[in-house]
């Protein structure tokens, strides 16, 4: 895919918005119990392939500023995979599933492995916590945001 200036701009705006939305909530956006409102943007690839890059870069920069080097890599790649799968979906409610599932599995596992006292119940606890927060962000914030962008035809500027 050839990336146009419009595509680069779209990616950059999404990346910047992701970081800016993570900043005020940094204290609750990282760790075993996390609420990262910017993850609502993981549904934007449903509207535009350029959003894949924007969400990935925004997540990477946020992780670089507030988290660990392992999260910079693992967490950002999880977001990249979720964004790509979201882009491939044809229905918005299905598009919200990959960020929930991938982050629950990948981030939940990463947090459990990084804990000093790894146990299967701890793993399941982290996965459940991440799944719940991602579900709230994607289904309660992300879907309405995506529908709002479609309603006001803002998505046409993203393509």
PLY file of the C-alpha trace (Angstrom):
ply
format ascii 1.0
element vertex 159
property float x
property float y
property float z
element edge 158
property int vertex1
property int vertex2
end_header
0.00 0.00 0.00
1.37 3.38 -0.98
1.12 5.87 1.88
-0.01 9.35 0.91
0.48 12.61 2.79
-3.14 12.28 3.86
-2.38 8.80 5.21
0.69 9.98 7.10
-1.28 12.90 8.52
-4.14 10.61 9.58
-1.70 8.25 11.28
0.11 11.10 13.02
-3.08 12.70 14.33
-4.32 9.37 15.71
-0.92 8.64 17.29
-0.81 12.07 18.91
-4.40 11.80 20.14
-3.64 8.37 21.62
-0.69 9.75 23.59
-2.58 12.88 24.70
-5.54 10.78 25.88
-3.19 8.47 27.78
-1.37 11.31 29.59
-4.04 12.36 32.11
-4.93 8.76 32.92
-1.38 7.37 33.10
-1.83 6.32 36.74
-4.62 3.90 35.76
-3.51 3.11 32.20
-0.70 0.72 33.10
-0.35 -2.31 35.35
-2.52 -5.29 36.27
-5.67 -3.20 36.59
-5.67 -0.74 33.75
-8.10 1.59 32.10
-6.59 3.13 28.99
-9.27 5.28 27.36
-7.04 5.74 24.29
-7.60 2.07 23.49
-10.97 3.17 22.12
-8.90 4.24 19.11
-8.14 0.57 18.37
-11.49 0.58 16.56
-10.43 3.34 14.16
-8.79 0.83 11.77
-12.35 -0.28 11.07
-12.65 3.08 9.27
-9.17 3.45 7.77
-6.05 1.34 7.30
-3.95 4.39 8.23
-5.33 4.14 11.75
-3.39 0.88 12.17
-0.13 2.83 12.09
-1.48 5.66 14.23
-2.74 3.38 16.99
0.49 1.36 16.97
2.74 4.44 17.14
0.54 6.10 19.77
0.64 2.98 21.92
4.42 2.64 21.46
5.08 6.24 22.46
2.72 5.99 25.46
4.44 2.80 26.59
7.83 4.42 26.06
6.83 7.37 28.27
5.03 5.53 31.06
5.80 1.83 31.05
8.59 -0.73 30.76
10.77 -1.65 27.78
9.05 -5.04 27.56
5.66 -3.31 27.38
7.00 -1.02 24.67
7.58 -4.12 22.56
4.97 -6.66 23.66
2.16 -4.22 24.40
2.68 -2.23 21.23
2.82 -5.36 19.07
-0.39 -6.60 20.71
-2.06 -3.32 19.80
-0.69 -3.57 16.26
-2.11 -7.09 15.85
-5.47 -6.02 17.30
-5.60 -2.97 15.02
-4.84 -5.07 11.94
-7.53 -7.62 12.80
-9.99 -4.81 13.51
-9.26 -3.41 10.05
-10.15 -6.79 8.51
-13.58 -6.92 10.19
-16.74 -6.02 8.29
-19.03 -5.28 11.25
-18.25 -2.83 14.06
-19.33 -5.16 16.88
-17.01 -7.86 15.57
-14.25 -5.27 15.09
-14.31 -4.53 18.83
-13.47 -8.13 19.71
-9.78 -8.40 18.62
-8.52 -5.63 20.93
-10.31 -7.25 23.88
-9.11 -10.79 23.20
-5.56 -10.03 22.09
-4.85 -7.61 24.92
-6.38 -9.94 27.51
-4.21 -12.84 26.32
-0.98 -10.98 25.56
-0.94 -8.26 28.22
-2.45 -10.55 30.86
0.28 -13.11 30.17
3.03 -10.48 30.09
1.94 -9.07 33.47
1.68 -12.53 35.05
5.10 -13.60 33.76
6.65 -10.35 35.03
5.15 -10.89 38.49
7.41 -12.42 41.10
4.87 -15.04 42.12
3.52 -16.43 38.83
0.60 -18.83 39.28
-2.21 -19.91 36.97
-4.81 -18.09 39.11
-2.73 -14.91 38.87
-2.56 -15.33 35.08
-6.33 -15.76 34.85
-6.85 -12.78 37.14
-4.70 -10.52 34.98
-6.31 -11.78 31.78
-9.77 -11.19 33.24
-8.90 -7.72 34.45
-7.45 -6.69 31.10
-10.39 -8.25 29.22
-12.89 -6.34 31.35
-11.16 -2.98 30.95
-10.68 -3.51 27.20
-14.32 -4.55 26.84
-15.47 -1.36 28.57
-13.17 0.84 26.51
-13.87 -0.81 23.16
-17.59 -1.46 23.45
-18.67 1.52 25.57
-16.27 4.17 24.22
-14.86 2.80 20.95
-18.04 1.72 19.18
-19.90 5.00 19.88
-16.80 6.98 18.83
-16.56 5.04 15.58
-20.27 5.42 14.86
-20.06 9.15 15.61
-17.20 9.55 13.13
-19.28 7.70 10.54
-22.44 9.69 11.29
-20.71 13.01 10.71
-18.79 11.60 7.73
-15.43 12.31 9.38
-14.30 8.84 8.38
-14.14 9.95 4.72
-11.22 12.23 5.63
-9.36 9.27 7.12
-9.18 7.21 3.94
0 1
1 2
2 3
3 4
4 5
5 6
6 7
7 8
8 9
9 10
10 11
11 12
12 13
13 14
14 15
15 16
16 17
17 18
18 19
19 20
20 21
21 22
22 23
23 24
24 25
25 26
26 27
27 28
28 29
29 30
30 31
31 32
32 33
33 34
34 35
35 36
36 37
37 38
38 39
39 40
40 41
41 42
42 43
43 44
44 45
45 46
46 47
47 48
48 49
49 50
50 51
51 52
52 53
53 54
54 55
55 56
56 57
57 58
58 59
59 60
60 61
61 62
62 63
63 64
64 65
65 66
66 67
67 68
68 69
69 70
70 71
71 72
72 73
73 74
74 75
75 76
76 77
77 78
78 79
79 80
80 81
81 82
82 83
83 84
84 85
85 86
86 87
87 88
88 89
89 90
90 91
91 92
92 93
93 94
94 95
95 96
96 97
97 98
98 99
99 100
100 101
101 102
102 103
103 104
104 105
105 106
106 107
107 108
108 109
109 110
110 111
111 112
112 113
113 114
114 115
115 116
116 117
117 118
118 119
119 120
120 121
121 122
122 123
123 124
124 125
125 126
126 127
127 128
128 129
129 130
130 131
131 132
132 133
133 134
134 135
135 136
136 137
137 138
138 139
139 140
140 141
141 142
142 143
143 144
144 145
145 146
146 147
147 148
148 149
149 150
150 151
151 152
152 153
153 154
154 155
155 156
156 157
157 158
